């Protein structure tokens, strides 16, 4: 998929309609899964499989990540939001629920702000950057402890092999952008239901931070997934999918915690 001179990928399977300018689409909003810094759709695959069983579901590989072409300049979070919204529109996907993980939560917020008529709801999984970790050292330590203490071997393999594919140049180009993004104030401009979701052992997105984000918006809710760390969607995909489906099916966006 292409927009604004940038190139990424969109992935789908099964009964999900193939994207394209003339895509028939579905009456129900599609789930759009958005990865975080340095990684790709791969650590979202288990969640994608669960959600695609009940609704059209698309996963993205954003420009600069997962072997996609590197942009010629540092991009802002708003640049990525515009890219996602324009690329989805160009591919016939005009109504959706954005599901972003880690820095992908920032991308989801900016996509919704860019295209408020298309984004029906937001799911922010393990959102960054926690107020406790707003330096490279603190964020790096939180990620290290999460990988060491809370993640599975398979999730660590997916994440760190994707870091290798991304490469240090682009990762460290985007890291200060992620750290500087004002998540709370940008989220305050969202006027659709928002679910903030975290693993209850997440070292990166703490409970106080995540709960506070859910309270920034009028229609916010908060869910914790038991026995999971930062990459809860890989270790507990069924539980995460169930929380997302409950949120998506509720008229006011409420989800059971």
Secondary structure, DSSP 4 states (H G I P E B T S, - for coil): -EETTEE-EEE--TTSPPPSTT----SSPEEEEE--TT--GGGGHHHHHHHHTTS-EEEEE-TTSTTPPPPSSPPPHHHHHHHHHHHHHHTT--SEEEEEETHHHHHHHHHHHH-TTTEEEEEEES-S--GGG-SHHHHHHHHHHHHHHT--HHHHHHHHHHHHHH-HHHHHHHHHHHHH--HHHHHTT--S-EEEEEETT-SSS-HHHHHHHHTTSTTEEEEEETT--TTHHHHSHHHHHHHHHHHHHSTT-----
